[in-house]
Amino acid sequence: MHTLVIGLGSMGFGAAVSCVRQGIKTTGFDLNPEALKRFEAEGGLAAAALETCQGIDCVLIFVVNASQAQSVLFDSALFDALNPEALVINCVTLAPSTAVDIANRVEAQGFRYIDAPVSGGAAKALQGRMSIMASGSRHAMMDAQPVFDAIAEHVFELGDTAGHGSQMKLINQLLAGVHIAAAAEAMNLAASLDMDLQKVIEVISQCAGSSWMFENRAPHIADGDYRPLSSVNIFVKDLGIVTDEASHQQVVTPLSDAALALYREASDAGLGGEDDSAVVKVLAKQSNVTLPGSRQ
Amino acid sequence: MHTLVIGLGSMGFGAAVSCVRQGIKTTGFDLNPEALKRFEAEGGLAAAALETCQGIDCVLIFVVNASQAQSVLFDSALFDALNPEALVINCVTLAPSTAVDIANRVEAQGFRYIDAPVSGGAAKALQGRMSIMASGSRHAMMDAQPVFDAIAEHVFELGDTAGHGSQMKLINQLLAGVHIAAAAEAMNLAASLDMDLQKVIEVISQCAGSSWMFENRAPHIADGDYRPLSSVNIFVKDLGIVTDEASHQQVVTPLSDAALALYREASDAGLGGEDDSAVVKVLAKQSNVTLPGSRQ
């Protein structure tokens, strides 16, 4: 099963390398030549243009957002490279209604579509241990199994049509985005009280106030290390999708609204490319709090 | 070591019973005669009035709030019941500055004070497995060890003066209160999208969006079961302490503010005595969402 991975960023690169390790013939495509070189060094095949690809049975899409996904699907040579009934597995986080729309257009061309947003972070992706929130026809899911086995630890099968996968990712991103902002708020208050931040992490991680994101991101704040695992701008985008979808449903989301405002302020302050935990810098500035690693 | 437990609510009752089980001579005091009867049935000694108590070496305070704690300490016969240098272990959630103030007044009477707010919930309390965020003199902590061993799984020693324990509890309650509100917001949005709520819990619990509170409280919402483990009014109080302390430090807390507004709205709507996850009912009403267990 010749597999093409489009977008060799942190998640896509991990998925592509995991496929190679499982003996799947895998071609990677990215606009960044450095990413292609890194992939070739791992034993993958590099494509500098989609026009050079052919005979693809399965394509995994790992671009940044809905507009890039639509562009690569509908405004490129991709469909010419695909075999009939090829699997199109879209791993991009996008609105459920967009997932349904894209699925309809892809299936109208005779290809099969799986709505398959992922979770887990770059480290797990590189180990072939991401989580996939997947929905698509039973038959497509079965044919995708070798690829899913290569890249994922958990594959949640959420329904036989597109949209269900993206709905679950939406709920996950709501919680993840709010929890990172809450971790930042808690660490900023703790810093203002001159608490030992390492001790805060040690204790809270064993108490009812803990979250996956607190355990993962609070150490970045305590260490003053904002090298991006996932960036502020990812949550500007993803909480934007959450609040748009909620507005569309006429559903109130006061916590997501408050968190999104923080990510936007951070992005506007030039922190968009830093780790998402850098939202704490917005809070610290507004509160006159000195954080670890910041200039006095 | 004759121990007196004041306040036999869900946490205090669990602590008192755990002391009895470890062979510590334990007297319980509560204004509710039913609570006293239940404690006697577990082998404890019941005191209907503090005037009848004497020879107490250690008192554990488990009343609801700072004002009750101050009243039982300074406007009752408690001090007459205490032996010289008795241990006063205050497990009530209160502002760090209040903890310092109370400690000073207790120590001025010749007693020893431990600032010891707790976490873990009623079920763990009953198993002698709560968590204690403790600060107090090294000597007092050593003497308290048999009681801590009886009631707690984790004792975090956070410093040699009062206030440090309450600071950590403050941070925990900020996170816990925001995470419950976030879980409610996520479940309400999922319900509006007609998602399978049990599936949401199953998937999110294994993804980056999870939190201790999500795993614990989201099932209440999916089951439509709002019998209180911990009530809405507890978080009206505790997030009130968080935001007061933050204001005092001139620290901004936009997520705590948004969550506190929800708990207050729930309390104003007559839901104060329900499980804290009942904040979801405020969101559902504002969003015209029908939740499990609600009247159509």
HADDOCK unambig.tbl for C-alpha pairs under 7 A between the chains (distance, minus, plus):
assign (segid A and resid 119 and name CA) (segid B and resid 207 and name CA) 6.72 0.50 0.50
assign (segid A and resid 119 and name CA) (segid B and resid 208 and name CA) 6.94 0.50 0.50
assign (segid A and resid 120 and name CA) (segid B and resid 207 and name CA) 6.96 0.50 0.50
assign (segid A and resid 120 and name CA) (segid B and resid 208 and name CA) 6.51 0.50 0.50
assign (segid A and resid 168 and name CA) (segid B and resid 200 and name CA) 6.92 0.50 0.50
assign (segid A and resid 171 and name CA) (segid B and resid 186 and name CA) 5.78 0.50 0.50
assign (segid A and resid 171 and name CA) (segid B and resid 190 and name CA) 6.91 0.50 0.50
assign (segid A and resid 172 and name CA) (segid B and resid 204 and name CA) 6.28 0.50 0.50
assign (segid A and resid 172 and name CA) (segid B and resid 209 and name CA) 4.78 0.50 0.50
assign (segid A and resid 173 and name CA) (segid B and resid 209 and name CA) 6.56 0.50 0.50
assign (segid A and resid 174 and name CA) (segid B and resid 186 and name CA) 6.70 0.50 0.50
assign (segid A and resid 175 and name CA) (segid B and resid 182 and name CA) 6.33 0.50 0.50
assign (segid A and resid 175 and name CA) (segid B and resid 186 and name CA) 6.81 0.50 0.50
assign (segid A and resid 175 and name CA) (segid B and resid 209 and name CA) 4.86 0.50 0.50
assign (segid A and resid 176 and name CA) (segid B and resid 208 and name CA) 6.25 0.50 0.50
assign (segid A and resid 176 and name CA) (segid B and resid 209 and name CA) 4.35 0.50 0.50
assign (segid A and resid 178 and name CA) (segid B and resid 182 and name CA) 6.97 0.50 0.50
assign (segid A and resid 182 and name CA) (segid B and resid 175 and name CA) 6.33 0.50 0.50
assign (segid A and resid 182 and name CA) (segid B and resid 178 and name CA) 6.97 0.50 0.50
assign (segid A and resid 182 and name CA) (segid B and resid 255 and name CA) 6.50 0.50 0.50
assign (segid A and resid 185 and name CA) (segid B and resid 253 and name CA) 6.11 0.50 0.50
assign (segid A and resid 186 and name CA) (segid B and resid 171 and name CA) 5.78 0.50 0.50
assign (segid A and resid 186 and name CA) (segid B and resid 174 and name CA) 6.70 0.50 0.50
assign (segid A and resid 186 and name CA) (segid B and resid 175 and name CA) 6.81 0.50 0.50
assign (segid A and resid 189 and name CA) (segid B and resid 246 and name CA) 6.80 0.50 0.50
assign (segid A and resid 189 and name CA) (segid B and resid 251 and name CA) 6.64 0.50 0.50
assign (segid A and resid 190 and name CA) (segid B and resid 171 and name CA) 6.91 0.50 0.50
assign (segid A and resid 200 and name CA) (segid B and resid 168 and name CA) 6.91 0.50 0.50
assign (segid A and resid 203 and name CA) (segid B and resid 156 and name CA) 7.00 0.50 0.50
assign (segid A and resid 204 and name CA) (segid B and resid 172 and name CA) 6.27 0.50 0.50
assign (segid A and resid 207 and name CA) (segid B and resid 119 and name CA) 6.72 0.50 0.50
assign (segid A and resid 207 and name CA) (segid B and resid 120 and name CA) 6.96 0.50 0.50
assign (segid A and resid 208 and name CA) (segid B and resid 119 and name CA) 6.93 0.50 0.50
assign (segid A and resid 208 and name CA) (segid B and resid 120 and name CA) 6.49 0.50 0.50
assign (segid A and resid 208 and name CA) (segid B and resid 176 and name CA) 6.26 0.50 0.50
assign (segid A and resid 208 and name CA) (segid B and resid 212 and name CA) 5.64 0.50 0.50
assign (segid A and resid 208 and name CA) (segid B and resid 213 and name CA) 6.50 0.50 0.50
assign (segid A and resid 209 and name CA) (segid B and resid 172 and name CA) 4.78 0.50 0.50
assign (segid A and resid 209 and name CA) (segid B and resid 173 and name CA) 6.56 0.50 0.50
assign (segid A and resid 209 and name CA) (segid B and resid 175 and name CA) 4.87 0.50 0.50
assign (segid A and resid 209 and name CA) (segid B and resid 176 and name CA) 4.34 0.50 0.50
assign (segid A and resid 209 and name CA) (segid B and resid 212 and name CA) 6.75 0.50 0.50
assign (segid A and resid 210 and name CA) (segid B and resid 211 and name CA) 6.03 0.50 0.50
assign (segid A and resid 210 and name CA) (segid B and resid 212 and name CA) 5.72 0.50 0.50
assign (segid A and resid 211 and name CA) (segid B and resid 210 and name CA) 6.02 0.50 0.50
assign (segid A and resid 211 and name CA) (segid B and resid 211 and name CA) 3.76 0.50 0.50
assign (segid A and resid 211 and name CA) (segid B and resid 212 and name CA) 5.84 0.50 0.50
assign (segid A and resid 212 and name CA) (segid B and resid 208 and name CA) 5.63 0.50 0.50
assign (segid A and resid 212 and name CA) (segid B and resid 209 and name CA) 6.75 0.50 0.50
assign (segid A and resid 212 and name CA) (segid B and resid 210 and name CA) 5.72 0.50 0.50
assign (segid A and resid 212 and name CA) (segid B and resid 211 and name CA) 5.85 0.50 0.50
assign (segid A and resid 213 and name CA) (segid B and resid 208 and name CA) 6.50 0.50 0.50
assign (segid A and resid 246 and name CA) (segid B and resid 189 and name CA) 6.80 0.50 0.50
assign (segid A and resid 250 and name CA) (segid B and resid 287 and name CA) 5.91 0.50 0.50
assign (segid A and resid 251 and name CA) (segid B and resid 189 and name CA) 6.63 0.50 0.50
assign (segid A and resid 251 and name CA) (segid B and resid 287 and name CA) 4.49 0.50 0.50
assign (segid A and resid 252 and name CA) (segid B and resid 283 and name CA) 6.45 0.50 0.50
assign (segid A and resid 252 and name CA) (segid B and resid 286 and name CA) 6.83 0.50 0.50
assign (segid A and resid 252 and name CA) (segid B and resid 287 and name CA) 5.93 0.50 0.50
assign (segid A and resid 253 and name CA) (segid B and resid 185 and name CA) 6.12 0.50 0.50
assign (segid A and resid 254 and name CA) (segid B and resid 258 and name CA) 6.31 0.50 0.50
assign (segid A and resid 255 and name CA) (segid B and resid 182 and name CA) 6.50 0.50 0.50
assign (segid A and resid 255 and name CA) (segid B and resid 255 and name CA) 6.13 0.50 0.50
assign (segid A and resid 255 and name CA) (segid B and resid 258 and name CA) 6.14 0.50 0.50
assign (segid A and resid 255 and name CA) (segid B and resid 259 and name CA) 7.00 0.50 0.50
assign (segid A and resid 258 and name CA) (segid B and resid 254 and name CA) 6.30 0.50 0.50
assign (segid A and resid 258 and name CA) (segid B and resid 255 and name CA) 6.12 0.50 0.50
assign (segid A and resid 259 and name CA) (segid B and resid 255 and name CA) 6.99 0.50 0.50
assign (segid A and resid 283 and name CA) (segid B and resid 252 and name CA) 6.45 0.50 0.50
assign (segid A and resid 286 and name CA) (segid B and resid 252 and name CA) 6.83 0.50 0.50
assign (segid A and resid 287 and name CA) (segid B and resid 250 and name CA) 5.90 0.50 0.50
assign (segid A and resid 287 and name CA) (segid B and resid 251 and name CA) 4.48 0.50 0.50
assign (segid A and resid 287 and name CA) (segid B and resid 252 and name CA) 5.94 0.50 0.50
